[in-house]
Amino acid sequence: MLDYTAKLTLHPAQVTRDDVERLRSVGFSDQAILQINLIASWFNYINRVADGLGVGR
């Protein structure tokens, strides 16, 4: 899961079906994979908004 979220964060265009299959192979359901993706994506989005507005600087 952490490898997947790191790849989604740092290299989103490189995420492939194989990455999702790897999550399935270790026991994550489709619903769990969706939740992992949504949570990681939301944090990436909100952090970029905050960075773009200079929040915390």
Backbone as CSV, one residue per row, in Angstrom:
resi,resn,N_x,N_y,N_z,CA_x,CA_y,CA_z,C_x,C_y,C_z
1,MET,0.827,-1.185,0.000,0.000,0.000,0.000,0.875,1.254,0.000
2,LEU,1.913,1.260,0.799,2.771,2.442,0.861,3.545,2.646,-0.440
3,ASP,3.973,1.557,-1.054,4.640,1.675,-2.364,3.683,2.291,-3.387
4,TYR,2.443,1.834,-3.361,1.435,2.347,-4.290,1.190,3.838,-4.060
5,THR,0.996,4.238,-2.802,0.714,5.655,-2.537,1.920,6.532,-2.835
6,ALA,3.119,6.029,-2.601,4.316,6.805,-2.950,4.400,6.994,-4.464
7,LYS,4.134,5.941,-5.219,4.167,6.039,-6.684,3.078,6.982,-7.182
8,LEU,1.887,6.878,-6.593,0.786,7.760,-6.969,1.135,9.219,-6.688
9,THR,1.849,9.466,-5.617,2.234,10.824,-5.225,3.367,11.363,-6.092
10,LEU,4.391,10.561,-6.285,5.605,11.045,-6.948,5.600,10.873,-8.461
11,HIS,4.938,9.837,-8.948,4.952,9.522,-10.382,3.575,9.023,-10.825
12,PRO,2.540,9.840,-10.699,1.176,9.358,-10.963,0.963,8.811,-12.375
13,ALA,1.643,9.343,-13.352,1.473,8.865,-14.729,2.056,7.464,-14.917
14,GLN,2.845,6.998,-13.968,3.461,5.677,-14.075,2.671,4.580,-13.362
15,VAL,1.581,4.944,-12.692,0.739,3.934,-12.040,0.034,3.128,-13.130
16,THR,0.117,1.819,-13.011,-0.468,0.931,-14.017,-1.429,-0.064,-13.370
17,ARG,-2.079,-0.810,-14.210,-2.975,-1.874,-13.751,-2.214,-2.877,-12.887
18,ASP,-0.942,-3.098,-13.202,-0.122,-4.027,-12.417,0.003,-3.559,-10.964
19,ASP,0.056,-2.257,-10.748,0.136,-1.736,-9.379,-1.134,-2.074,-8.601
20,VAL,-2.260,-1.953,-9.267,-3.541,-2.296,-8.635,-3.610,-3.803,-8.388
21,GLU,-3.160,-4.584,-9.348,-3.154,-6.043,-9.185,-2.262,-6.466,-8.022
22,ARG,-1.173,-5.765,-7.825,-0.281,-6.074,-6.699,-1.017,-5.870,-5.374
23,LEU,-1.809,-4.807,-5.282,-2.602,-4.585,-4.069,-3.608,-5.712,-3.874
24,ARG,-4.256,-6.118,-4.939,-5.212,-7.234,-4.850,-4.516,-8.514,-4.389
25,SER,-3.309,-8.733,-4.902,-2.600,-9.989,-4.604,-2.220,-10.112,-3.133
26,VAL,-2.139,-8.992,-2.427,-1.824,-9.050,-0.993,-3.074,-8.894,-0.129
27,GLY,-4.256,-8.931,-0.781,-5.479,-9.016,-0.014,-6.371,-7.789,0.039
28,PHE,-6.005,-6.713,-0.633,-6.862,-5.537,-0.637,-8.032,-5.742,-1.600
29,SER,-9.219,-5.410,-1.136,-10.414,-5.491,-1.983,-10.450,-4.288,-2.919
30,ASP,-11.321,-4.350,-3.906,-11.473,-3.213,-4.811,-11.917,-1.964,-4.048
31,GLN,-12.804,-2.146,-3.076,-13.251,-1.006,-2.270,-12.080,-0.414,-1.483
32,ALA,-11.249,-1.248,-0.907,-10.097,-0.758,-0.152,-9.114,-0.032,-1.070
33,ILE,-8.899,-0.575,-2.269,-7.987,0.062,-3.233,-8.526,1.433,-3.623
34,LEU,-9.824,1.520,-3.849,-10.430,2.815,-4.156,-10.219,3.792,-3.007
35,GLN,-10.430,3.346,-1.782,-10.246,4.218,-0.627,-8.795,4.665,-0.483
36,ILE,-7.862,3.749,-0.688,-6.431,4.097,-0.642,-6.135,5.187,-1.670
37,ASN,-6.637,4.984,-2.885,-6.402,5.947,-3.958,-7.031,7.300,-3.636
38,LEU,-8.276,7.293,-3.194,-8.971,8.550,-2.908,-8.308,9.328,-1.776
39,ILE,-7.918,8.637,-0.722,-7.295,9.322,0.415,-5.936,9.897,0.020
40,ALA,-5.116,9.102,-0.656,-3.805,9.597,-1.086,-3.961,10.764,-2.052
41,SER,-4.887,10.637,-2.988,-5.107,11.703,-3.973,-5.608,12.972,-3.308
42,TRP,-6.520,12.836,-2.350,-7.046,14.012,-1.645,-5.939,14.722,-0.884
43,PHE,-5.097,13.982,-0.166,-3.995,14.611,0.558,-3.019,15.281,-0.405
44,ASN,-2.734,14.640,-1.534,-1.863,15.269,-2.526,-2.473,16.582,-3.021
45,TYR,-3.751,16.557,-3.309,-4.447,17.751,-3.786,-4.414,18.862,-2.742
46,ILE,-4.820,18.558,-1.538,-4.928,19.594,-0.511,-3.556,20.145,-0.130
47,ASN,-2.539,19.317,-0.156,-1.182,19.802,0.120,-0.701,20.747,-0.977
48,ARG,-1.042,20.456,-2.211,-0.655,21.357,-3.305,-1.409,22.677,-3.232
49,VAL,-2.657,22.631,-2.843,-3.420,23.873,-2.639,-2.750,24.696,-1.545
50,ALA,-2.441,24.057,-0.424,-1.806,24.776,0.685,-0.448,25.331,0.276
51,ASP,0.346,24.536,-0.419,1.660,25.006,-0.883,1.496,26.179,-1.842
52,GLY,0.517,26.095,-2.724,0.290,27.163,-3.698,-0.146,28.470,-3.068
53,LEU,-0.756,28.373,-1.883,-1.194,29.563,-1.177,-0.204,30.021,-0.114
54,GLY,0.879,29.293,0.021,1.902,29.661,0.995,1.499,29.385,2.434
55,VAL,0.546,28.484,2.633,0.109,28.137,3.980,1.252,27.488,4.737
56,GLY,1.473,27.929,5.961,2.499,27.343,6.797,3.891,27.895,6.581
57,ARG,3.996,28.934,5.787,5.323,29.525,5.563,5.406,30.867,6.234
